[in-house]
Amino acid sequence: MKKLLTLRNVFLATAAVLVLCLPLAWVTGQAMAGIDVARGKYKVLHDGLGPFDMSAMILQERYGIESQRVADCRVSLSLMAYVSGYNSVSMSAANHKFGHDVFKESQEEGLKRVMDWRRSAR
């Protein structure tokens, strides 16, 4: 009898999961964002911490766009695909609604606020 658990079979099974599951997670993220946008709810998903927290605050204050942290530093590939799919729809819809790239603006201003705070703390 042949061994089922060979390195080749494990590799093929892993490749099959990646090929099949990642696009599904991405499409699911897009669909969920479409539902949220249709309800008038604008949200961006992210992972980790850092300067993004300040830009998230700006997005909420100025545009009512919620920022939801879905993971800390360790993120699965399928979650990354879901987040990417979700954000591709929600960010595009928000930029269309407000007429400019609100995410870039908020990120730049958030970084500026953090740098100003660091300078004043010296």
Contact map, one row per residue, 1 for C-alpha under 8 A:
11100000000000000000000000000000000000000000000000000000000000000000000000000000000000000000000000000000000000000000000000
11110000000000000000000000000000000000000000000000000000000000000000000000000000000000000000000000000000000000000000000000
11111100000000000000000000000000000000000000000000000000000000000000000000000000000000000000000000000000000000000000000000
01111100100000000000000000000000000000000000000000000000000000000000000000000000000000000000000000000000000000000000000000
00111110110000000000000000000000000000000000000000000000000000000000000000000000000000000000000000000000000000000000000000
00111111110000000000000000000000000000000000000000000000000000000000000000000000000000000000000000000000000000000000000000
00001111111000000000000000000000000000000000000000000000000000000000000000000000000000000000000000000000000000000000000000
00000111111100000000000000000000000000000000000000000000000000000000000000000000000000000000000000000000000000000000000000
00011111111110000000000000000000000000000000000000000000000000000000000000000000000000000000000000000000000000000000000000
00001111111111000000000000000000000000000000000000000000000000000000000000000000000000000000000000000000000000000000000000
00000011111111100000000000000000000000000000000000000000000000000000000000000000000000000000000000000000000000000000000000
00000001111111110000000000000000000000000000000000000000000000000000000000000000000000000000000000000000000000000000000000
00000000111111111000000000000000000000000000000000000000000000000000000000000000000000000000000000000000000000000000000000
00000000011111111100000000000000000000000000000000000000000000000000000000000000000000000000000000000000000000000000000000
00000000001111111110000000000000000000000000000000000000000000000000000000000000000000000000000000000000000000000000000000
00000000000111111111000000000000000000000000000000000000000000000000000000000000000000000000000000000000000000000000000000
00000000000011111111110000000000000000000000000000000000000000000000000000000000000000000000000000000000000000000000000000
00000000000001111111110000000000000000000000000000000000000000000000000000000000000000000000000000000000000000000000000000
00000000000000111111111000000000000000000000000000000000000000000000000000000000000000000000000000000000000000000000000000
00000000000000011111111100000000000000000000000000000000000000000000000000000000000000000000000000000000000000000000000000
00000000000000001111111110000000000000000000000000000000000000000000000000000100000000000000000000000000000000000000000000
00000000000000001111111111000000000000000000000000000000000000000000000000001100110000000000000000000000000000000000000000
00000000000000000011111111100000000000000000000000000000000000000000000000000000100000000000000000000000000000000000000000
00000000000000000001111111110000000000000000000000000000000000000000000000000000000000000000000000000000000000000000000000
00000000000000000000111111111000000000000000000000000000000000000000000000000110110010000000000000000000000000000000000000
00000000000000000000011111111100000000000000000000000000000000000000000000000100111111000000000000000000000000000000000000
00000000000000000000001111111110000000000000000000000000000000000000000000000000010010000000000000000000000000000000000000
00000000000000000000000111111111000000000000000000000000000000000000000000000000010011000000000000000000000000000000000000
00000000000000000000000011111111100000000000000000000000000000000000000000000000111111100000000000000000000000000000000000
00000000000000000000000001111111110000000000000000000000000000000000000000000000010011111000000000000000000000000000000000
00000000000000000000000000111111111000000000000000000000000000000000000000000000000001000000000000000000000000000000000000
00000000000000000000000000011111111100000000000000000000000000000000000000000000000001000000000000000000000000000000000000
00000000000000000000000000001111111110000000000000000000000000000000000000000000000001101100000000000000000000000000000000
00000000000000000000000000000111111111000000000000000000000000000000000000000000000000001100000000000000000000000000000000
00000000000000000000000000000011111111100000000000000000000000000000000000000000000000000000000000000000000000000000000000
00000000000000000000000000000001111111111110000000000000000000000000000000000000000000000000000000000000000000000000000000
00000000000000000000000000000000111111111100000000000000000000000000000000000000000000000100100000000000000000000000000000
00000000000000000000000000000000011111111000000000000000000000000000000000000000000000000000000000000000000000000000000000
00000000000000000000000000000000001111111000000000000000000000000000000000000000000000000000000000000000000000000000000000
00000000000000000000000000000000000111111100000000000000000000000000000000000000000000000000000000000000000000000000000000
00000000000000000000000000000000000111111110000000000000000000001000000000000000000000000000000000000000000000000000000000
00000000000000000000000000000000000110011111000000000000000000011100000000000000000000000100010000000000000000000000000000
00000000000000000000000000000000000100001111100000000000000000001111000000000000000000000110000000000000000000000000000000
00000000000000000000000000000000000000000111110000000000000000001111000000000000000001100110000000000000000000000000000000
00000000000000000000000000000000000000000011111000000000000000000011110000000000001001100000000000000000000000000000000000
00000000000000000000000000000000000000000001111100000000000000000011111000000000001000000000000000000000000000000000000000
00000000000000000000000000000000000000000000111110000000000000000000111110100000000000000000000000000000000000000000000000
00000000000000000000000000000000000000000000011111000000000000000000101110000000000000000000000000000000000000000000000000
00000000000000000000000000000000000000000000001111111000000000000000000100000000000000000000000000000000000000000000000000
00000000000000000000000000000000000000000000000111111100000000000000000000000000000000000000000000000000000000000000000000
00000000000000000000000000000000000000000000000011111110000000000000000000000000000000000000000000000000001001100100000000
00000000000000000000000000000000000000000000000011111111000000000000000000000000000000000000000000000000001001000000000000
00000000000000000000000000000000000000000000000011111111100000000000000000000000000000000000000000000000000000000000000000
00000000000000000000000000000000000000000000000001111111110000000000000000000000000000000000000000000000001001101100000000
00000000000000000000000000000000000000000000000000111111111000000000000000000000000000000000000000000010011111100000000000
00000000000000000000000000000000000000000000000000011111111100000110000000000000000000000000000000000000010000000000000000
00000000000000000000000000000000000000000000000000001111111110000000000000000000000000000000000000000000000000000000000000
00000000000000000000000000000000000000000000000000000111111111100000000000000000000000000000000000000000010001000000000000
00000000000000000000000000000000000000000000000000000011111111111110000000000000000000000000000000000110010000000000000000
00000000000000000000000000000000000000000000000000000001111111111110000000000000000000000000000000000000000000000000000000
00000000000000000000000000000000000000000000000000000000111111110000000000000000000000000000000000000000000000000000000000
00000000000000000000000000000000000000000000000000000000011111110000000000000000000000000000000000000000000000000000000000
00000000000000000000000000000000000000000000000000000000011111111000000000000000000000000000000000000000000000000000000000
00000000000000000000000000000000000000000100000000000000001111111100000000000000000000000000000000000000000000000000000000
00000000000000000000000000000000000000001111000000000000001100111110000000000000000000000000000000000000000000000000000000
00000000000000000000000000000000000000000111000000000001001100011111000000000000000000000000000000000000000000000000000000
00000000000000000000000000000000000000000011110000000001001100001111100000000000000000000000000000000000000000000000000000
00000000000000000000000000000000000000000011110000000000000000000111110000000000000000000000000000000000000000000000000000
00000000000000000000000000000000000000000000111100000000000000000011111100000000000000000000000000000000000000000000000000
00000000000000000000000000000000000000000000111000000000000000000001111100000000000000000000000000000000000000000000000000
00000000000000000000000000000000000000000000011100000000000000000000111111100000000000000000000000000000000000000000000000
00000000000000000000000000000000000000000000001110000000000000000000111111100000000000000000000000000000000000000000000000
00000000000000000000000000000000000000000000001100000000000000000000001111100000000000000000000000000000000000000000000000
00000000000000000000000000000000000000000000000000000000000000000000001111110000000000000000000000000000000000000000000000
00000000000000000000000000000000000000000000001000000000000000000000001111111011000000000000000000000000000000000000000000
00000000000000000000000000000000000000000000000000000000000000000000000001111111000000000000000000000000000000000000000000
00000000000000000000010000000000000000000000000000000000000000000000000000111111100000000000000000000000000000000000000000
00000000000000000000110011000000000000000000000000000000000000000000000000011111110000000000000000000000000000000000000000
00000000000000000000000010000000000000000000000000000000000000000000000000111111111000000000000000000000000000000000000000
00000000000000000000000000000000000000000000000000000000000000000000000000111111111100000000000000000000000000000000000000
00000000000000000000011011001000000000000000000000000000000000000000000000001111111110000000000000000000000000000000000000
00000000000000000000010011111100000000000000000000000000000000000000000000000111111111000000000000000000000000000000000000
00000000000000000000000001001000000000000000110000000000000000000000000000000011111111100000000000000000000000000000000000
00000000000000000000000001001000000000000000000000000000000000000000000000000001111111110000000000000000000000000000000000
00000000000000000000000011111100000000000000000000000000000000000000000000000000111111111000000000000000000000000000000000
00000000000000000000000001011111100000000001100000000000000000000000000000000000011111111100000000000000000000000000000000
00000000000000000000000000001100100000000001100000000000000000000000000000000000001111111111000000000000000000000000000000
00000000000000000000000000000100000000000000000000000000000000000000000000000000000111111111000000000000000000000000000000
00000000000000000000000000000100110000000000000000000000000000000000000000000000000011111111100000000000000000000000000000
00000000000000000000000000000000110010000111000000000000000000000000000000000000000001111111110000000000000000000000000000
00000000000000000000000000000000000000000011000000000000000000000000000000000000000000111111111000000010000000000000000000
00000000000000000000000000000000000000000000000000000000000000000000000000000000000000111111111100000000000000000000000000
00000000000000000000000000000000000010000000000000000000000000000000000000000000000000001111111110000000000000000000000000
00000000000000000000000000000000000000000100000000000000000000000000000000000000000000000111111111000100000000000000000000
00000000000000000000000000000000000000000000000000000000000000000000000000000000000000000011111111111110000000000000000000
00000000000000000000000000000000000000000000000000000000000000000000000000000000000000000001111111110000000000000000000000
00000000000000000000000000000000000000000000000000000000000000000000000000000000000000000000111111100000000000000000000000
00000000000000000000000000000000000000000000000000000000000000000000000000000000000000000000011111111100000000000000000000
00000000000000000000000000000000000000000000000000000000000000000000000000000000000000000000001111111000000000000000000000
00000000000000000000000000000000000000000000000000000000000000000000000000000000000000000000001101111100000000000000000000
00000000000000000000000000000000000000000000000000000000000000000000000000000000000000000000001001111111100000000000000000
00000000000000000000000000000000000000000000000000000000001000000000000000000000000000000000011001011111110000000000000000
00000000000000000000000000000000000000000000000000000010001000000000000000000000000000000010001000001111111000000000000000
00000000000000000000000000000000000000000000000000000000000000000000000000000000000000000000000000001111111100000000000000
00000000000000000000000000000000000000000000000000000000000000000000000000000000000000000000000000001111111110000000000000
00000000000000000000000000000000000000000000000000000011011000000000000000000000000000000000000000000111111111000000000000
00000000000000000000000000000000000000000000000000110110000000000000000000000000000000000000000000000011111111100000000000
00000000000000000000000000000000000000000000000000000010000000000000000000000000000000000000000000000001111111110000000000
00000000000000000000000000000000000000000000000000000010000000000000000000000000000000000000000000000000111111111000000000
00000000000000000000000000000000000000000000000000110110010000000000000000000000000000000000000000000000011111111100000000
00000000000000000000000000000000000000000000000000100110000000000000000000000000000000000000000000000000001111111110000000
00000000000000000000000000000000000000000000000000000000000000000000000000000000000000000000000000000000000111111111000000
00000000000000000000000000000000000000000000000000000100000000000000000000000000000000000000000000000000000011111111100000
00000000000000000000000000000000000000000000000000100100000000000000000000000000000000000000000000000000000001111111110000
00000000000000000000000000000000000000000000000000000000000000000000000000000000000000000000000000000000000000111111111000
00000000000000000000000000000000000000000000000000000000000000000000000000000000000000000000000000000000000000011111111100
00000000000000000000000000000000000000000000000000000000000000000000000000000000000000000000000000000000000000001111111110
00000000000000000000000000000000000000000000000000000000000000000000000000000000000000000000000000000000000000000111111111
00000000000000000000000000000000000000000000000000000000000000000000000000000000000000000000000000000000000000000011111111
00000000000000000000000000000000000000000000000000000000000000000000000000000000000000000000000000000000000000000001111111
00000000000000000000000000000000000000000000000000000000000000000000000000000000000000000000000000000000000000000000111111
00000000000000000000000000000000000000000000000000000000000000000000000000000000000000000000000000000000000000000000011111
